[in-house]
Amino acid sequence: MACRADFRGILAVLAGLPLMLLCLSLRALENPAAKPSPEALRLLRVEARAYEHGEGVPRDVERAVGLYCDGARYGDVEAQFSLGWMYANGRGVERNDALASAFFQLAARHGHEQSRKMLRFVGKAVDPLPECMSRLRRQPLEDGDYAFHADTPMRRKIFGLVQKLAPEYGVSPKLAMAIIRAESNFEPAAISPKNAQGLMQLVPETSARFNVRKPFDPEQNIRGGMAYLRWLLAYFEGNVSLVAAAYNAGEGAVNRYRGIPPYAETRDYVVRILRLFQNDEHPFDPGITGPSPELLHIRRANRRFG
């Protein structure tokens, strides 16, 4: 468990205020670079819906629109439709048929039947899109080459340690690197307000649990973090979203909420790890520990609401 630095500002989409429209071709968004995984897009959509309707979190339409726009920008058809619906009906935002039409057109291009029907009511605009949809080209999503660039002696040392230790713990080096990137940005002396320490931001309880005596020693810290990841991977049977949520908020919180807890920090953290790791599942050793007693309930809930 650890705190992370904020990695993603809220998009400049303000409910009830005019948006600057850009005459962009819809086709320019057909093949975005560094597209998040389907699970990352689903999590963005689930979080956006929670803020749109105030389900488990305070209602925040501005945040909902920003999260939907994140997903819409990367081709999430349901996010595109949700934005179109909000603007077509003035749901927490100023009604804007041109914006509604733009989002419905995006979704309709991918076969979304309800969006196609809605175009009869809002008309067809000449491909106008809000500013948030252009941010892909100016602020590309972090990918492995950028996020894991070994451009300093310390980073090269850390990368070497991760590569050496990962096989011992059965943890993908890329997953360990994603956690380090999100937790400390490769700073061995990092310490959080909650007293999470070192590269993988181990709180004292976790350090004790996995026999880390010197949490600011890079090798000991990485060993402790990998031991915890190995345990979480077995406990949640390789589900990377649940593992990331538990690493941030604790496995108890994941069990208590039967899924990713409704904390903005944790949900953002999970999305970031999925973006960096770019995989929804990870191999695990069932001999490390038994599965979470809530895992079956979590899977059923995901099938119902996914």
C-alpha positions, -999 to 999 in steps of 0.1 A, spaced: 0 0 0 13 34 -8 4 69 -20 13 78 -56 19 112 -72 -10 124 -93 -3 114 -129 -33 126 -148 -49 161 -144 -87 164 -148 -94 172 -184 -105 208 -192 -141 200 -197 -163 222 -175 -199 214 -171 -222 242 -182 -195 263 -198 -188 267 -236 -163 243 -250 -138 253 -277 -147 231 -307 -121 219 -331 -127 210 -367 -110 176 -365 -116 146 -386 -132 116 -369 -108 94 -388 -78 109 -371 -89 91 -339 -95 57 -355 -61 43 -346 -47 60 -315 -13 52 -303 -6 34 -270 -43 24 -266 -51 12 -231 -63 -24 -226 -101 -32 -226 -100 -36 -188 -84 -1 -184 -112 14 -206 -138 -5 -186 -125 8 -153 -125 44 -167 -162 39 -177 -172 24 -144 -155 53 -125 -171 79 -148 -206 64 -143 -200 65 -105 -192 102 -106 -220 109 -131 -247 94 -108 -231 98 -74 -229 61 -68 -206 54 -39 -188 87 -44 -199 124 -43 -216 133 -76 -191 152 -98 -202 157 -134 -170 176 -144 -149 146 -133 -174 122 -150 -171 141 -183 -133 141 -181 -132 104 -174 -156 96 -202 -135 117 -225 -104 98 -216 -122 66 -227 -138 82 -258 -105 94 -270 -92 58 -270 -122 44 -288 -144 32 -260 -178 32 -278 -199 32 -246 -180 62 -233 -186 80 -266 -223 72 -263 -225 83 -227 -210 117 -236 -234 121 -265 -263 113 -242 -252 138 -216 -250 166 -241 -281 156 -260 -302 157 -228 -284 184 -207 -276 158 -180 -254 179 -157 -239 198 -186 -253 225 -209 -273 209 -237 -252 210 -269 -266 191 -300 -234 196 -320 -213 180 -293 -239 152 -288 -238 146 -326 -200 144 -326 -199 117 -300 -228 98 -314 -211 98 -348 -179 83 -332 -199 55 -316 -221 49 -347 -190 44 -368 -183 14 -347 -217 -1 -350 -234 13 -319 -271 11 -329 -285 34 -302 -260 62 -312 -272 58 -348 -308 63 -337 -299 93 -316 -284 110 -346 -320 114 -359 -328 137 -330 -296 158 -328 -287 159 -365 -253 154 -380 -226 180 -373 -195 185 -394 -173 165 -372 -168 190 -344 -150 176 -313 -142 192 -279 -107 201 -269 -103 171 -247 -104 148 -277 -73 164 -292 -50 158 -262 -39 124 -274 -15 140 -299 -2 166 -274 1 144 -243 5 108 -254 -2 80 -230 28 67 -212 42 35 -228 70 12 -219 97 30 -239 89 64 -222 80 53 -187 109 29 -184 137 49 -201 170 41 -183 184 76 -187 204 78 -154 229 56 -135 203 50 -107 176 39 -132 200 16 -149 209 1 -115 172 -3 -106 164 -19 -140 192 -43 -136 180 -53 -101 144 -58 -114 156 -80 -142 178 -101 -119 152 -105 -91 120 -109 -111 124 -146 -121 131 -155 -84 96 -141 -74 77 -151 -106 68 -115 -112 70 -99 -147 98 -73 -147 74 -50 -165 48 -52 -137 74 -45 -111 87 -16 -131 51 -2 -135 47 -3 -97 80 14 -91 72 40 -117 38 48 -102 50 46 -66 83 64 -64 93 74 -100 125 54 -94 135 74 -63 151 51 -37 147 76 -9 110 84 -16 88 86 15 51 94 15 29 112 41 17 78 51 53 66 57 54 44 27 91 40 19 116 34 -9 112 24 -45 81 3 -41 67 24 -12 64 -2 15 47 8 46 64 -5 78 38 -33 83 45 -46 48 82 -43 53 79 -64 85 56 -89 68 81 -96 40 113 -93 61 126 -60 48 149 -45 73 163 -16 52 134 -2 31 156 24 15 181 -1 2 171 -7 -34 175 -44 -35 158 -51 -1 129 -28 -11 124 -45 -45 126 -79 -29 99 -69 -4 77 -53 -31 80 -84 -54 73 -107 -25 41 -88 -19 32 -88 -56 38 -125 -57 14 -130 -28 -13 -107 -42 -11 -124 -76 -18 -157 -60 -45 -142 -37 -63 -126 -67 -54 -154 -92 -35 -131 -116 -61 -104 -119 -38 -73 -124 -66 -48 -117 -73 -63 -82 -36 -67 -75 -29 -31 -83 -59 -20 -62 -47 -41 -33 -12 -28 -36 -25 8 -33 -54 3 -8 -47 -31 8 -62 -65 1 -87 -59 29 -103 -30 12 -106 -50 -21 -123 -78 -2 -145 -54 17 -158 -37 -14 -157 -69 -34 -137 -52 -61 -117 -20 -67 -126 3 -38 -144 35 -47 -115 57 -39 -105 81 -67 -68 76 -59 -70 38 -61 -91 38 -93 -67 62 -109 -38 41 -97 -53 9 -112 -58 26 -146 -22 38 -145 -8 4 -137 -28 -12 -165 -16 14 -190 20 8 -181 18 -30 -178 -6 -33 -208 -20 -67 -197 -50 -76 -177 -37 -110 -164 -5 -123 -150 7 -158 -142 6 -168 -105 17 -196 -83 -13 -211 -64 11 -226 -39 19 -192 -24 -16 -187 -8 -52 -196 -13 -75 -173 -33 -94 -144 -18 -127 -156 -3 -144 -128 -22 -129 -136 -56 -160 -155 -69 -183 -126 -59 -160 -101 -76 -160 -121 -108 -198 -124 -108 -201 -86 -102 -177 -79 -131 -197 -101 -154 -229 -83 -144 -217 -48 -147 -188 -50 -171 
